[in-house]
Amino acid sequence: MTKRLKGFLAAGVALLAALSLRAERQVYPVRDRMVLESLNGTWDFRFAGETDWRKCAVPGCWETQGLARPSYSTGISSMTGEYRRVFAYNPAWKGRRERTFLT
C-alpha cells in the first residue's frame, strides 16, 4: 500500500469518526439534560386480592425471593403482583418537565 493511500485511508477514518460523534450528539441532545433517579431497591409487594404487603427487591423475581413457588409450565401464570414504592420529590426538579419511565 502506498504512503498516499495510507494517508487517504487514515484521513477517511478520522472523518468518519468525527461525523459519527457529531451525529450522535445531534440525535441524542436530550441525554445531556436528563436527570435520572433510580427506583431500584426494596418495594412493597402483594399478590392481587391479598391485603398484606411484603418486601420485594426490584428489579427481581418474586419466585426467587421466596414470595411464590416457581411455576414451570407452558401455560401463562395466573398470578398477578402489585408493587408500590414511595419516594421523595427532589426540590431541584421544580420548574422542570418531569416524566416517569418504568421499564
Secondary structure, DSSP 4 states (H G I P E B T S, - for coil): --HHHHHHHHHHHHHHHHHHHHHHHHH-GGGGT-------EEEEEEETT----EEEEESS-TTTTTSS----SSSPP---EEEE---PPPGGGTTS-------
